[in-house]
Amino acid sequence: MPTMLNLADKLGDLEGIAGVDITLFEIDNKVENIKITLEGNDIDYQEVAEVIQDSGGSIHSIDKVSTGRQLIDEAETPQDAGARWMR
């Protein structure tokens, strides 16, 4: 099983990826849960998935995607604060 550094290098070598950030969130009985953030102008999902799978991992979810001519910051909404305003 490759290290996070090896995985980051492999992902960073893919065409269209300008930056890679990997954060370890949990180690649970031989399983590492990590969050991968990729940035680039033309990211190929299939290539990313192949690198992750070839490294022994799997993709559980894609939680955010940003696109457009200009990227904007995510705005805070009532859902982010647990809908406190409704209580």
C-alpha positions, 0 to 999 in steps of 0.5 A: 500500500503506497503512502499518502506522499506516493499517492499525492505524487501520482495524482499530481503527475496526472495531466490537468491537475495543478495541485493535490492536498491529502488529509488523513482523517481516521485510521480504523483497523487497517483502513485509512480514511483520507480526504483528497482535494484536487485543483486543476483546469482539466481534471479527468475523473477516470484517470484519478479513479484509476490512480486511487484504485491502483493504489488500493483505495476506493472513492466513497463520495465526491462532496464538492465540485467548482467550475466556471470562468471565475471560482467563487467562495462557498457561501454559508447557508442555514444548513451549514449551521445546523439550521439553528435559525429554525429552532 
